[in-house]
Amino acid sequence: MTEKAWYIGNTTIRNAKRLKDGLRVLANSPLHGNLIGKDNEQEFAKLLHQEGVVYLKRFDDSPHIDVSDVGRKWRAALMQLGFIKHREADAPFTITSNGLRLINVNTLPAEQEVFLRALLAHQIPSKIERFPEPVFSPFRIVLEVLNKLEENNLEAKITKDEMASIVELTRRIEDVDNAVTKISEHREHLLAIERPRDKKRFINSYRDSIAENSLALHKK
């Protein structure tokens, strides 16, 4: 049976570099530590739009349209990565020490170190993220897969499709070998296909079959 897929953050953010700007907006607003409720989620989304962190096309239709879902998703991403405190902590939704580091650093290596700290600390499931046991580190899973790829004389990188269809379905260190085998088979199958259109069709079909199985598990 296909495992339930994990992920970090959400697709609303799209680019991790935007998190720093979002944190700055939050830190300089009355919403810092006050992100509970639909009205405040709406206001946070508006601020992100007004400060140019995001562009909310819905505002083209009406300046009063509901965009609170964007505020919730940004809050969730910042919380999942430990840049703001979770709702059950002391001073919920205030910026954490690592969040402050991200705001204050001004070089790329320093920013990378902040994100490294966040990824090393991230575990699923947790107080803020429901997920089937056991507890695991997504970052370690990715590192173990890369290491095993290298040990098997395969290119030590993970494509977007390999990440979505194989790696994000791996939760146990014991399953890393199986994930690497699937990646190897996936690459071999792609190499055997000559026409780019057929390659794309295979990738889409493989991804869709995985997504259907994972979605079924999400509903259970």
Backbone as JSON Lines, residues from 0, in Angstrom:
{"i":0,"aa":"M","n":[0.85,-1.19,0.0],"ca":[0.0,0.0,0.0],"c":[0.88,1.25,0.0]}
{"i":1,"aa":"T","n":[0.48,2.26,-0.77],"ca":[1.23,3.51,-0.81],"c":[1.11,4.25,0.51]}
{"i":2,"aa":"E","n":[2.23,4.82,0.97],"ca":[2.23,5.57,2.21],"c":[1.61,6.95,1.98]}
{"i":3,"aa":"K","n":[1.18,7.56,3.07],"ca":[0.68,8.92,3.02],"c":[1.86,9.87,2.78]}
{"i":4,"aa":"A","n":[1.72,10.78,1.85],"ca":[2.81,11.69,1.5],"c":[2.96,12.78,2.55]}
{"i":5,"aa":"W","n":[4.22,13.13,2.84],"ca":[4.49,14.25,3.73],"c":[4.98,15.43,2.9]}
{"i":6,"aa":"Y","n":[4.94,16.6,3.48],"ca":[5.5,17.78,2.82],"c":[5.87,18.79,3.9]}
{"i":7,"aa":"I","n":[6.63,19.79,3.52],"ca":[7.03,20.85,4.45],"c":[6.5,22.17,3.91]}
{"i":8,"aa":"G","n":[5.82,22.94,4.75],"ca":[5.24,24.2,4.29],"c":[4.02,23.93,3.42]}
{"i":9,"aa":"N","n":[3.77,24.76,2.42],"ca":[2.65,24.55,1.52],"c":[2.89,25.28,0.21]}
{"i":10,"aa":"T","n":[2.04,24.98,-0.77],"ca":[2.27,25.52,-2.12],"c":[1.94,27.0,-2.23]}
{"i":11,"aa":"T","n":[1.26,27.57,-1.24],"ca":[0.97,29.0,-1.28],"c":[2.26,29.83,-1.26]}
{"i":12,"aa":"I","n":[3.25,29.38,-0.5],"ca":[4.5,30.13,-0.37],"c":[5.32,30.06,-1.64]}
{"i":13,"aa":"R","n":[5.43,28.86,-2.2],"ca":[6.12,28.57,-3.45],"c":[7.63,28.76,-3.4]}
{"i":14,"aa":"N","n":[8.11,29.78,-2.73],"ca":[9.55,30.05,-2.68],"c":[9.94,30.36,-1.23]}
{"i":15,"aa":"A","n":[10.84,29.54,-0.69],"ca":[11.22,29.72,0.73],"c":[11.84,31.09,1.0]}
{"i":16,"aa":"K","n":[12.41,31.73,-0.02],"ca":[13.03,33.04,0.18],"c":[12.01,34.09,0.59]}
{"i":17,"aa":"R","n":[10.74,33.85,0.3],"ca":[9.7,34.83,0.64],"c":[9.39,34.82,2.15]}
{"i":18,"aa":"L","n":[9.76,33.74,2.83],"ca":[9.44,33.64,4.25],"c":[10.09,34.76,5.06]}
{"i":19,"aa":"K","n":[11.29,35.14,4.67],"ca":[11.98,36.21,5.38],"c":[11.2,37.52,5.29]}
{"i":20,"aa":"D","n":[10.71,37.85,4.11],"ca":[9.93,39.07,3.93],"c":[8.62,38.99,4.7]}
{"i":21,"aa":"G","n":[8.0,37.8,4.69],"ca":[6.76,37.63,5.43],"c":[6.95,37.81,6.92]}
{"i":22,"aa":"L","n":[8.07,37.32,7.43],"ca":[8.38,37.49,8.86],"c":[8.56,38.97,9.2]}
{"i":23,"aa":"R","n":[9.23,39.7,8.32],"ca":[9.44,41.13,8.57],"c":[8.11,41.88,8.63]}
{"i":24,"aa":"V","n":[7.21,41.52,7.72],"ca":[5.88,42.14,7.72],"c":[5.18,41.86,9.04]}
{"i":25,"aa":"L","n":[5.24,40.62,9.49],"ca":[4.59,40.24,10.74],"c":[5.22,40.97,11.94]}
{"i":26,"aa":"A","n":[6.56,41.01,11.97],"ca":[7.27,41.62,13.1],"c":[6.94,43.1,13.26]}
{"i":27,"aa":"N","n":[6.68,43.77,12.14],"ca":[6.43,45.21,12.17],"c":[4.96,45.58,12.19]}
{"i":28,"aa":"S","n":[4.1,44.61,12.52],"ca":[2.67,44.86,12.5],"c":[2.04,44.54,13.86]}
{"i":29,"aa":"P","n":[0.83,45.05,14.1],"ca":[0.12,44.72,15.34],"c":[-0.3,43.25,15.4]}
{"i":30,"aa":"L","n":[-0.14,42.53,14.32],"ca":[-0.53,41.13,14.27],"c":[0.51,40.2,14.91]}
{"i":31,"aa":"H","n":[1.68,40.73,15.22],"ca":[2.71,39.9,15.85],"c":[2.19,39.36,17.17]}
{"i":32,"aa":"G","n":[2.07,38.04,17.26],"ca":[1.52,37.41,18.44],"c":[0.0,37.45,18.49]}
{"i":33,"aa":"N","n":[-0.62,37.89,17.4],"ca":[-2.07,38.06,17.38],"c":[-2.63,37.59,16.04]}
{"i":34,"aa":"L","n":[-2.39,36.32,15.73],"ca":[-2.82,35.77,14.44],"c":[-3.97,34.79,14.57]}
{"i":35,"aa":"I","n":[-4.71,34.89,15.64],"ca":[-5.83,33.99,15.86],"c":[-7.11,34.62,15.31]}
{"i":36,"aa":"G","n":[-7.89,33.82,14.58],"ca":[-9.17,34.3,14.1],"c":[-9.13,34.72,12.64]}
{"i":37,"aa":"K","n":[-10.27,34.59,11.99],"ca":[-10.37,34.87,10.56],"c":[-10.07,36.33,10.23]}
{"i":38,"aa":"D","n":[-10.49,37.25,11.08],"ca":[-10.24,38.67,10.8],"c":[-8.74,38.97,10.76]}
{"i":39,"aa":"N","n":[-8.01,38.4,11.7],"ca":[-6.56,38.65,11.74],"c":[-5.84,37.91,10.6]}
{"i":40,"aa":"E","n":[-6.35,36.74,10.24],"ca":[-5.78,36.02,9.09],"c":[-6.0,36.83,7.81]}
{"i":41,"aa":"Q","n":[-7.17,37.45,7.71],"ca":[-7.48,38.31,6.56],"c":[-6.53,39.51,6.52]}
{"i":42,"aa":"E","n":[-6.31,40.11,7.69],"ca":[-5.45,41.29,7.75],"c":[-3.99,40.94,7.42]}
{"i":43,"aa":"F","n":[-3.55,39.76,7.85],"ca":[-2.18,39.33,7.55],"c":[-2.01,39.16,6.05]}
{"i":44,"aa":"A","n":[-2.99,38.54,5.4],"ca":[-2.92,38.37,3.95],"c":[-2.9,39.72,3.25]}
{"i":45,"aa":"K","n":[-3.69,40.66,3.73],"ca":[-3.72,42.0,3.14],"c":[-2.36,42.68,3.26]}
{"i":46,"aa":"L","n":[-1.76,42.56,4.44],"ca":[-0.44,43.18,4.66],"c":[0.61,42.57,3.74]}
{"i":47,"aa":"L","n":[0.59,41.25,3.59],"ca":[1.54,40.58,2.69],"c":[1.36,41.09,1.26]}
{"i":48,"aa":"H","n":[0.12,41.32,0.87],"ca":[-0.17,41.85,-0.47],"c":[0.29,43.3,-0.59]}
{"i":49,"aa":"Q","n":[-0.03,44.11,0.39],"ca":[0.32,45.53,0.35],"c":[1.82,45.77,0.35]}
{"i":50,"aa":"E","n":[2.57,44.88,1.04],"ca":[4.02,45.03,1.12],"c":[4.75,44.36,-0.04]}
{"i":51,"aa":"G","n":[3.99,43.78,-0.96],"ca":[4.59,43.19,-2.15],"c":[5.21,41.82,-1.95]}
{"i":52,"aa":"V","n":[4.91,41.2,-0.8],"ca":[5.43,39.85,-0.55],"c":[4.68,38.84,-1.41]}
{"i":53,"aa":"V","n":[3.38,39.04,-1.54],"ca":[2.55,38.21,-2.41],"c":[1.7,39.13,-3.28]}
{"i":54,"aa":"Y","n":[1.19,38.55,-4.37],"ca":[0.23,39.27,-5.2],"c":[-1.06,38.47,-5.18]}
{"i":55,"aa":"L","n":[-2.11,39.03,-4.63],"ca":[-3.38,38.34,-4.53],"c":[-4.31,38.87,-5.62]}
{"i":56,"aa":"K","n":[-4.42,38.09,-6.68],"ca":[-5.22,38.51,-7.83],"c":[-6.69,38.73,-7.46]}
{"i":57,"aa":"R","n":[-7.13,38.04,-6.4],"ca":[-8.52,38.18,-5.99],"c":[-8.88,39.63,-5.65]}
{"i":58,"aa":"F","n":[-7.87,40.4,-5.22],"ca":[-8.13,41.8,-4.89],"c":[-8.47,42.62,-6.13]}
{"i":59,"aa":"D","n":[-8.15,42.1,-7.32],"ca":[-8.53,42.8,-8.54],"c":[-10.05,42.82,-8.7]}
{"i":60,"aa":"D","n":[-10.7,41.79,-8.16],"ca":[-12.16,41.71,-8.25],"c":[-12.84,42.57,-7.19]}
{"i":61,"aa":"S","n":[-12.28,42.57,-5.98],"ca":[-12.86,43.35,-4.89],"c":[-11.83,43.51,-3.78]}
{"i":62,"aa":"P","n":[-11.66,44.72,-3.24],"ca":[-10.71,44.92,-2.14],"c":[-11.2,44.32,-0.82]}
{"i":63,"aa":"H","n":[-12.46,43.87,-0.81],"ca":[-13.04,43.32,0.41],"c":[-13.22,41.8,0.34]}
{"i":64,"aa":"I","n":[-12.7,41.2,-0.71],"ca":[-12.89,39.76,-0.89],"c":[-12.12,38.97,0.17]}
{"i":65,"aa":"D","n":[-12.62,37.78,0.5],"ca":[-12.02,36.96,1.56],"c":[-10.71,36.34,1.08]}
{"i":66,"aa":"V","n":[-9.61,36.69,1.74],"ca":[-8.31,36.09,1.45],"c":[-7.7,35.51,2.72]}
{"i":67,"aa":"S","n":[-8.54,35.25,3.72],"ca":[-8.04,34.76,5.01],"c":[-7.32,33.43,4.89]}
{"i":68,"aa":"D","n":[-7.68,32.64,3.85],"ca":[-7.02,31.36,3.67],"c":[-5.53,31.55,3.41]}
{"i":69,"aa":"V","n":[-5.15,32.64,2.74],"ca":[-3.74,32.92,2.47],"c":[-3.02,33.23,3.78]}
{"i":70,"aa":"G","n":[-3.66,34.01,4.64],"ca":[-3.07,34.3,5.94],"c":[-2.86,33.05,6.77]}
{"i":71,"aa":"R","n":[-3.84,32.13,6.72],"ca":[-3.72,30.87,7.47],"c":[-2.57,30.02,6.95]}
{"i":72,"aa":"K","n":[-2.43,29.97,5.63],"ca":[-1.37,29.14,5.05],"c":[0.01,29.7,5.35]}
{"i":73,"aa":"W","n":[0.14,31.02,5.31],"ca":[1.42,31.64,5.67],"c":[1.74,31.39,7.14]}
{"i":74,"aa":"R","n":[0.74,31.55,7.98],"ca":[0.94,31.28,9.41],"c":[1.38,29.84,9.62]}
{"i":75,"aa":"A","n":[0.74,28.9,8.92],"ca":[1.07,27.47,9.06],"c":[2.5,27.2,8.62]}
{"i":76,"aa":"A","n":[2.91,27.77,7.5],"ca":[4.27,27.53,6.99],"c":[5.32,28.08,7.96]}
{"i":77,"aa":"L","n":[5.1,29.29,8.45],"ca":[6.03,29.9,9.4],"c":[6.1,29.1,10.69]}
{"i":78,"aa":"M","n":[4.96,28.54,11.08],"ca":[4.89,27.76,12.31],"c":[5.55,26.4,12.13]}
{"i":79,"aa":"Q","n":[5.28,25.73,11.01],"ca":[5.85,24.4,10.76],"c":[7.37,24.44,10.74]}
{"i":80,"aa":"L","n":[7.94,25.51,10.24],"ca":[9.39,25.62,10.15],"c":[10.0,26.24,11.4]}
{"i":81,"aa":"G","n":[9.17,26.52,12.39],"ca":[9.69,27.01,13.67],"c":[10.1,28.47,13.67]}
{"i":82,"aa":"F","n":[9.59,29.26,12.72],"ca":[9.93,30.68,12.69],"c":[8.98,31.51,13.56]}
{"i":83,"aa":"I","n":[7.79,30.97,13.83],"ca":[6.91,31.57,14.84],"c":[6.45,30.45,15.77]}
{"i":84,"aa":"K","n":[6.09,30.8,16.98],"ca":[5.68,29.8,17.97],"c":[4.29,29.25,17.64]}
{"i":85,"aa":"H","n":[4.08,27.98,18.0],"ca":[2.78,27.36,17.73],"c":[1.75,27.84,18.73]}
{"i":86,"aa":"R","n":[0.49,27.56,18.44],"ca":[-0.61,28.13,19.22],"c":[-0.65,27.63,20.66]}
{"i":87,"aa":"E","n":[0.0,26.5,20.96],"ca":[-0.02,25.97,22.32],"c":[1.17,26.43,23.16]}
{"i":88,"aa":"A","n":[2.06,27.19,22.56],"ca":[3.26,27.64,23.27],"c":[2.97,28.91,24.07]}
{"i":89,"aa":"D","n":[3.94,29.28,24.93],"ca":[3.86,30.58,25.57],"c":[4.04,31.65,24.49]}
{"i":90,"aa":"A","n":[3.28,32.72,24.57],"ca":[3.33,33.8,23.57],"c":[3.15,33.24,22.16]}
{"i":91,"aa":"P","n":[2.0,32.59,21.86],"ca":[1.78,31.97,20.55],"c":[1.86,32.98,19.41]}
{"i":92,"aa":"F","n":[2.4,32.5,18.28],"ca":[2.51,33.26,17.04],"c":[3.44,34.46,17.13]}
{"i":93,"aa":"T","n":[4.32,34.45,18.15],"ca":[5.39,35.44,18.16],"c":[6.61,34.82,17.49]}
{"i":94,"aa":"I","n":[7.5,35.64,17.01],"ca":[8.66,35.16,16.25],"c":[9.66,34.5,17.19]}
{"i":95,"aa":"T","n":[10.15,33.33,16.78],"ca":[11.11,32.57,17.59],"c":[12.52,33.13,17.39]}
{"i":96,"aa":"S","n":[13.46,32.59,18.17],"ca":[14.85,33.03,18.05],"c":[15.4,32.73,16.66]}
{"i":97,"aa":"N","n":[15.01,31.59,16.07],"ca":[15.5,31.28,14.72],"c":[14.82,32.17,13.68]}
{"i":98,"aa":"G","n":[13.56,32.54,13.94],"ca":[12.9,33.49,13.07],"c":[13.58,34.85,13.09]}
{"i":99,"aa":"L","n":[13.99,35.27,14.27],"ca":[14.72,36.54,14.38],"c":[16.06,36.47,13.65]}
{"i":100,"aa":"R","n":[16.71,35.31,13.73],"ca":[17.97,35.15,12.97],"c":[17.73,35.36,11.49]}
{"i":101,"aa":"L","n":[16.65,34.77,10.99],"ca":[16.36,34.89,9.56],"c":[16.12,36.34,9.17]}
{"i":102,"aa":"I","n":[15.41,37.09,9.99],"ca":[15.14,38.49,9.69],"c":[16.43,39.3,9.67]}
{"i":103,"aa":"N","n":[17.35,38.98,10.57],"ca":[18.52,39.84,10.78],"c":[19.73,39.49,9.93]}
{"i":104,"aa":"V","n":[19.83,38.25,9.42],"ca":[21.0,37.9,8.63],"c":[20.94,38.61,7.28]}
{"i":105,"aa":"N","n":[22.11,38.86,6.7],"ca":[22.14,39.6,5.43],"c":[23.07,38.97,4.4]}
{"i":106,"aa":"T","n":[23.43,37.73,4.59],"ca":[24.21,37.02,3.57],"c":[23.54,35.68,3.27]}
{"i":107,"aa":"L","n":[23.77,35.18,2.07],"ca":[23.17,33.91,1.67],"c":[23.61,32.74,2.55]}
{"i":108,"aa":"P","n":[24.93,32.6,2.85],"ca":[25.35,31.51,3.75],"c":[24.66,31.57,5.11]}
{"i":109,"aa":"A","n":[24.48,32.78,5.64],"ca":[23.82,32.92,6.94],"c":[22.36,32.51,6.85]}
{"i":110,"aa":"E","n":[21.69,32.87,5.76],"ca":[20.29,32.46,5.56],"c":[20.21,30.94,5.43]}
{"i":111,"aa":"Q","n":[21.15,30.35,4.72],"ca":[21.15,28.89,4.56],"c":[21.33,28.19,5.9]}
{"i":112,"aa":"E","n":[22.15,28.78,6.77],"ca":[22.34,28.19,8.1],"c":[21.04,28.23,8.9]}
{"i":113,"aa":"V","n":[20.28,29.33,8.78],"ca":[19.01,29.44,9.49],"c":[18.04,28.36,9.0]}
{"i":114,"aa":"F","n":[17.96,28.17,7.7],"ca":[17.06,27.16,7.16],"c":[17.54,25.75,7.54]}
{"i":115,"aa":"L","n":[18.85,25.57,7.6],"ca":[19.39,24.28,8.03],"c":[18.95,23.97,9.46]}
{"i":116,"aa":"R","n":[19.03,24.96,10.32],"ca":[18.56,24.78,11.71],"c":[17.08,24.38,11.73]}
{"i":117,"aa":"A","n":[16.3,25.05,10.89],"ca":[14.86,24.78,10.86],"c":[14.58,23.37,10.37]}
{"i":118,"aa":"L","n":[15.28,22.95,9.33],"ca":[15.05,21.62,8.76],"c":[15.53,20.52,9.7]}
{"i":119,"aa":"L","n":[16.63,20.76,10.4],"ca":[17.14,19.77,11.35],"c":[16.16,19.57,12.51]}
{"i":120,"aa":"A","n":[15.48,20.63,12.89],"ca":[14.56,20.54,14.03],"c":[13.19,20.0,13.63]}
{"i":121,"aa":"H","n":[12.87,20.05,12.36],"ca":[11.52,19.7,11.9],"c":[11.27,18.19,11.99]}
{"i":122,"aa":"Q","n":[10.21,17.82,12.68],"ca":[9.81,16.42,12.78],"c":[8.32,16.3,12.52]}
{"i":123,"aa":"I","n":[7.94,15.15,11.98],"ca":[6.53,14.83,11.71],"c":[6.24,13.44,12.28]}
{"i":124,"aa":"P","n":[5.13,13.23,12.95],"ca":[4.13,14.2,13.4],"c":[4.65,15.03,14.57]}
{"i":125,"aa":"S","n":[3.89,16.08,14.91],"ca":[4.28,16.96,16.01],"c":[3.03,17.6,16.58]}
{"i":126,"aa":"K","n":[3.22,18.5,17.53],"ca":[2.09,19.21,18.13],"c":[1.31,20.01,17.11]}
{"i":127,"aa":"I","n":[2.0,20.43,16.05],"ca":[1.35,21.3,15.08],"c":[1.01,20.59,13.77]}
{"i":128,"aa":"E","n":[1.36,19.31,13.66],"ca":[1.12,18.61,12.4],"c":[0.75,17.16,12.66]}
{"i":129,"aa":"R","n":[-0.48,16.81,12.35],"ca":[-0.94,15.43,12.49],"c":[-0.39,14.58,11.36]}
{"i":130,"aa":"F","n":[-0.02,13.36,11.71],"ca":[0.52,12.44,10.71],"c":[0.64,11.07,11.37]}
{"i":131,"aa":"P","n":[0.51,10.0,10.61],"ca":[0.68,8.66,11.2],"c":[2.06,8.48,11.8]}
{"i":132,"aa":"E","n":[2.14,7.75,12.88],"ca":[3.43,7.4,13.47],"c":[4.2,6.5,12.5]}
{"i":133,"aa":"P","n":[5.52,6.36,12.63],"ca":[6.36,6.89,13.71],"c":[6.82,8.32,13.43]}
{"i":134,"aa":"V","n":[7.4,8.95,14.46],"ca":[7.99,10.28,14.3],"c":[9.24,10.15,13.43]}
{"i":135,"aa":"F","n":[9.4,11.06,12.47],"ca":[10.58,11.0,11.6],"c":[11.01,12.4,11.22]}
{"i":136,"aa":"S","n":[12.23,12.49,10.72],"ca":[12.79,13.75,10.24],"c":[12.81,13.75,8.71]}
{"i":137,"aa":"P","n":[12.01,14.57,8.06],"ca":[12.03,14.63,6.6],"c":[13.42,14.95,6.04]}
{"i":138,"aa":"F","n":[14.13,15.85,6.73],"ca":[15.46,16.23,6.25],"c":[16.41,15.04,6.26]}
{"i":139,"aa":"R","n":[16.34,14.23,7.32],"ca":[17.22,13.07,7.39],"c":[16.87,12.07,6.28]}
{"i":140,"aa":"I","n":[15.57,11.9,6.02],"ca":[15.16,10.99,4.94],"c":[15.8,11.43,3.62]}
{"i":141,"aa":"V","n":[15.73,12.73,3.33],"ca":[16.31,13.24,2.08],"c":[17.81,13.01,2.04]}
{"i":142,"aa":"L","n":[18.5,13.29,3.14],"ca":[19.95,13.08,3.19],"c":[20.31,11.61,3.01]}
{"i":143,"aa":"E","n":[19.54,10.73,3.64],"ca":[19.81,9.29,3.53],"c":[19.61,8.81,2.09]}
{"i":144,"aa":"V","n":[18.58,9.34,1.43],"ca":[18.34,8.96,0.03],"c":[19.49,9.43,-0.85]}
{"i":145,"aa":"L","n":[19.93,10.66,-0.66],"ca":[21.06,11.17,-1.45],"c":[22.31,10.34,-1.22]}
{"i":146,"aa":"N","n":[22.56,9.97,0.03],"ca":[23.73,9.17,0.36],"c":[23.67,7.8,-0.31]}
{"i":147,"aa":"K","n":[22.49,7.17,-0.28],"ca":[22.33,5.85,-0.88],"c":[22.43,5.9,-2.41]}
{"i":148,"aa":"L","n":[21.94,6.99,-2.99],"ca":[22.09,7.14,-4.43],"c":[23.56,7.15,-4.81]}
{"i":149,"aa":"E","n":[24.36,7.9,-4.05],"ca":[25.8,7.97,-4.31],"c":[26.46,6.62,-4.11]}
{"i":150,"aa":"E","n":[26.08,5.9,-3.05],"ca":[26.65,4.58,-2.78],"c":[26.34,3.59,-3.9]}
{"i":151,"aa":"N","n":[25.21,3.8,-4.57],"ca":[24.8,2.92,-5.67],"c":[25.25,3.44,-7.03]}
{"i":152,"aa":"N","n":[26.19,4.38,-7.01],"ca":[26.76,4.95,-8.24],"c":[25.69,5.59,-9.13]}
{"i":153,"aa":"L","n":[24.67,6.16,-8.49],"ca":[23.65,6.9,-9.19],"c":[23.87,8.39,-8.93]}
{"i":154,"aa":"E","n":[23.38,9.22,-9.83],"ca":[23.55,10.66,-9.64],"c":[22.88,11.08,-8.34]}
{"i":155,"aa":"A","n":[23.66,11.7,-7.46],"ca":[23.17,12.04,-6.12],"c":[22.39,13.34,-6.15]}
{"i":156,"aa":"K","n":[21.27,13.31,-6.8],"ca":[20.34,14.44,-6.78],"c":[18.93,13.86,-6.87]}
{"i":157,"aa":"I","n":[17.96,14.66,-6.49],"ca":[16.57,14.22,-6.5],"c":[15.79,15.2,-7.35]}
{"i":158,"aa":"T","n":[15.17,14.71,-8.4],"ca":[14.37,15.6,-9.25],"c":[13.05,15.93,-8.57]}
{"i":159,"aa":"K","n":[12.38,16.91,-9.1],"ca":[11.08,17.31,-8.55],"c":[10.09,16.16,-8.58]}
{"i":160,"aa":"D","n":[10.08,15.41,-9.67],"ca":[9.15,14.29,-9.78],"c":[9.53,13.14,-8.85]}
{"i":161,"aa":"E","n":[10.82,12.88,-8.69],"ca":[11.27,11.84,-7.76],"c":[10.92,12.21,-6.33]}
{"i":162,"aa":"M","n":[11.05,13.5,-6.02],"ca":[10.71,13.98,-4.68],"c":[9.23,13.76,-4.39]}
{"i":163,"aa":"A","n":[8.4,14.19,-5.33],"ca":[6.95,14.14,-5.13],"c":[6.4,12.72,-5.16]}
{"i":164,"aa":"S","n":[6.95,11.87,-6.02],"ca":[6.37,10.55,-6.24],"c":[7.0,9.44,-5.41]}
{"i":165,"aa":"I","n":[8.21,9.68,-4.89],"ca":[8.92,8.6,-4.19],"c":[9.42,9.04,-2.81]}
{"i":166,"aa":"V","n":[10.23,10.09,-2.77],"ca":[10.87,10.47,-1.5],"c":[9.84,10.9,-0.47]}
{"i":167,"aa":"E","n":[8.83,11.67,-0.88],"ca":[7.85,12.17,0.08],"c":[6.88,11.08,0.56]}
{"i":168,"aa":"L","n":[7.05,9.88,0.07],"ca":[6.28,8.74,0.55],"c":[7.11,7.85,1.46]}
{"i":169,"aa":"T","n":[8.34,8.29,1.75],"ca":[9.27,7.52,2.58],"c":[9.36,8.15,3.96]}
{"i":170,"aa":"R","n":[9.07,7.36,5.01],"ca":[9.07,7.9,6.38],"c":[10.03,7.17,7.3]}
{"i":171,"aa":"R","n":[10.48,6.0,6.91],"ca":[11.34,5.2,7.78],"c":[12.71,5.02,7.13]}
{"i":172,"aa":"I","n":[13.74,5.09,7.94],"ca":[15.1,4.89,7.42],"c":[15.21,3.51,6.76]}
{"i":173,"aa":"E","n":[14.47,2.53,7.32],"ca":[14.52,1.16,6.77],"c":[13.97,1.11,5.35]}
{"i":174,"aa":"D","n":[13.2,2.13,4.95],"ca":[12.59,2.12,3.62],"c":[13.39,2.92,2.59]}
{"i":175,"aa":"V","n":[14.53,3.46,3.0],"ca":[15.33,4.28,2.09],"c":[15.85,3.45,0.91]}
{"i":176,"aa":"D","n":[16.31,2.22,1.19],"ca":[16.82,1.37,0.1],"c":[15.74,1.15,-0.95]}
{"i":177,"aa":"N","n":[14.52,0.92,-0.5],"ca":[13.41,0.71,-1.43],"c":[13.14,1.96,-2.25]}
{"i":178,"aa":"A","n":[13.24,3.12,-1.62],"ca":[13.04,4.38,-2.34],"c":[14.1,4.57,-3.42]}
{"i":179,"aa":"V","n":[15.35,4.25,-3.09],"ca":[16.44,4.38,-4.06],"c":[16.25,3.41,-5.23]}
{"i":180,"aa":"T","n":[15.77,2.22,-4.93],"ca":[15.47,1.25,-5.99],"c":[14.4,1.8,-6.93]}
{"i":181,"aa":"K","n":[13.37,2.4,-6.36],"ca":[12.3,2.97,-7.18],"c":[12.82,4.13,-8.03]}
{"i":182,"aa":"I","n":[13.69,4.96,-7.45],"ca":[14.27,6.07,-8.22],"c":[15.1,5.53,-9.38]}
{"i":183,"aa":"S","n":[15.89,4.49,-9.11],"ca":[16.71,3.89,-10.15],"c":[15.85,3.34,-11.28]}
{"i":184,"aa":"E","n":[14.78,2.62,-10.92],"ca":[13.88,2.06,-11.93],"c":[13.18,3.16,-12.71]}
{"i":185,"aa":"H","n":[12.8,4.21,-12.01],"ca":[12.14,5.36,-12.65],"c":[13.06,5.99,-13.69]}
{"i":186,"aa":"R","n":[14.32,6.17,-13.33],"ca":[15.28,6.77,-14.25],"c":[15.54,5.86,-15.45]}
{"i":187,"aa":"E","n":[15.66,4.56,-15.2],"ca":[15.89,3.61,-16.29],"c":[14.72,3.61,-17.27]}
{"i":188,"aa":"H","n":[13.52,3.67,-16.73],"ca":[12.34,3.7,-17.59],"c":[12.34,4.96,-18.46]}
{"i":189,"aa":"L","n":[12.7,6.08,-17.87],"ca":[12.74,7.33,-18.63],"c":[13.8,7.3,-19.72]}
{"i":190,"aa":"L","n":[14.95,6.71,-19.41],"ca":[16.03,6.61,-20.4],"c":[15.63,5.76,-21.59]}
{"i":191,"aa":"A","n":[14.76,4.79,-21.35],"ca":[14.33,3.9,-22.42],"c":[13.29,4.54,-23.34]}
{"i":192,"aa":"I","n":[12.76,5.67,-22.93],"ca":[11.75,6.35,-23.74],"c":[12.43,7.43,-24.58]}
{"i":193,"aa":"E","n":[12.23,7.39,-25.87],"ca":[12.94,8.3,-26.76],"c":[12.21,9.63,-26.97]}
{"i":194,"aa":"R","n":[10.92,9.58,-27.14],"ca":[10.17,10.78,-27.49],"c":[9.85,11.6,-26.22]}
{"i":195,"aa":"P","n":[10.17,12.9,-26.24],"ca":[9.9,13.75,-25.08],"c":[8.43,13.72,-24.65]}
{"i":196,"aa":"R","n":[7.53,13.66,-25.62],"ca":[6.11,13.63,-25.29],"c":[5.75,12.38,-24.51]}
{"i":197,"aa":"D","n":[6.38,11.25,-24.89],"ca":[6.11,9.99,-24.18],"c":[6.74,10.01,-22.79]}
{"i":198,"aa":"K","n":[7.89,10.67,-22.65],"ca":[8.5,10.8,-21.32],"c":[7.56,11.57,-20.38]}
{"i":199,"aa":"K","n":[7.03,12.67,-20.9],"ca":[6.13,13.48,-20.09],"c":[4.88,12.71,-19.72]}
{"i":200,"aa":"R","n":[4.39,11.91,-20.67],"ca":[3.19,11.11,-20.42],"c":[3.46,10.07,-19.33]}
{"i":201,"aa":"F","n":[4.63,9.45,-19.36],"ca":[4.98,8.47,-18.34],"c":[5.11,9.13,-16.97]}
{"i":202,"aa":"I","n":[5.78,10.27,-16.9],"ca":[5.96,10.98,-15.63],"c":[4.6,11.35,-15.04]}
{"i":203,"aa":"N","n":[3.71,11.88,-15.88],"ca":[2.39,12.29,-15.4],"c":[1.58,11.09,-14.92]}
{"i":204,"aa":"S","n":[1.66,9.99,-15.66],"ca":[0.92,8.79,-15.29],"c":[1.43,8.21,-13.98]}
{"i":205,"aa":"Y","n":[2.74,8.18,-13.82],"ca":[3.35,7.66,-12.6],"c":[2.96,8.52,-11.4]}
{"i":206,"aa":"R","n":[3.05,9.84,-11.58],"ca":[2.73,10.77,-10.5],"c":[1.25,10.7,-10.13]}
{"i":207,"aa":"D","n":[0.38,10.6,-11.15],"ca":[-1.05,10.56,-10.88],"c":[-1.45,9.3,-10.13]}
{"i":208,"aa":"S","n":[-0.82,8.18,-10.46],"ca":[-1.16,6.93,-9.78],"c":[-0.76,6.99,-8.31]}
{"i":209,"aa":"I","n":[0.39,7.6,-8.04],"ca":[0.84,7.77,-6.65],"c":[-0.08,8.72,-5.91]}
{"i":210,"aa":"A","n":[-0.45,9.82,-6.57],"ca":[-1.3,10.83,-5.93],"c":[-2.67,10.26,-5.58]}
{"i":211,"aa":"E","n":[-3.22,9.44,-6.45],"ca":[-4.53,8.84,-6.18],"c":[-4.48,7.94,-4.96]}
{"i":212,"aa":"N","n":[-3.43,7.14,-4.85],"ca":[-3.3,6.25,-3.69],"c":[-3.08,7.04,-2.41]}
{"i":213,"aa":"S","n":[-2.26,8.09,-2.5],"ca":[-1.98,8.91,-1.31],"c":[-3.22,9.66,-0.88]}
{"i":214,"aa":"L","n":[-4.0,10.17,-1.84],"ca":[-5.22,10.9,-1.52],"c":[-6.22,9.98,-0.81]}
{"i":215,"aa":"A","n":[-6.28,8.74,-1.25],"ca":[-7.18,7.79,-0.61],"c":[-6.8,7.57,0.85]}
{"i":216,"aa":"L","n":[-5.49,7.57,1.13],"ca":[-5.03,7.41,2.51],"c":[-5.35,8.66,3.32]}
{"i":217,"aa":"H","n":[-5.23,9.83,2.71],"ca":[-5.53,11.07,3.43],"c":[-6.98,11.09,3.91]}
{"i":218,"aa":"K","n":[-7.86,10.44,3.15],"ca":[-9.28,10.48,3.47],"c":[-9.65,9.48,4.56]}
{"i":219,"aa":"K","n":[-8.74,8.57,4.87],"ca":[-9.05,7.53,5.85],"c":[-8.99,8.1,7.26]}
